[in-house]
Amino acid sequence: MGAIEAKFYEELLHGLGINGSEMPVQFERESWPATKEIFAAKFREKTRDEWTEIFEGVDACVTPVLTPREALVTATTRLATCSRSTATFNPSRRRDSPRRRVRSGDPRERPLGTREGLLRWGVDPTHLEALRAEGAFG
């Protein structure tokens, strides 16, 4: 969570079921340990998935912490989705290349596919095979 601005902080407190008047002053450094304890106690009341559901679609700057495996599946799925669309994350994309792939290392090297790129980044090949079996990428 990273609800610093008042509007996001209010949404965070609302989602957590905390009355703002019962909280220590947000920007007083001395009160941060107490605030941390209150938030920690609240977050322990529910599972990550329950909190994810509560904050789904709420503008409170809250997102779940993923396991490395979940993050890899999510990233791989998003990369695969982006590579099949006309959207691009690189505004300086070459005009003669309708589909850009994620690259690692020297930008002059040939484009890498998802599997080759993940292997180059150090992802364990056995994890990639498990992801392939789950249908994370082709």
Buried (B, 14 or more C-beta within 10 A) or exposed (E): BEBEEEEBBEBBBBBBEBEEEEBBEBEEEEBEEEBEEBBEEBBEEEEEEEBEEBBEEEEBBBEEEEEEEEEBBEBBBEBEEBBEEEEBEEEEEEEEEEEBBBBBEEEEEEEBEBBBBBBEEEBEEEBBEBBEEEEBBE
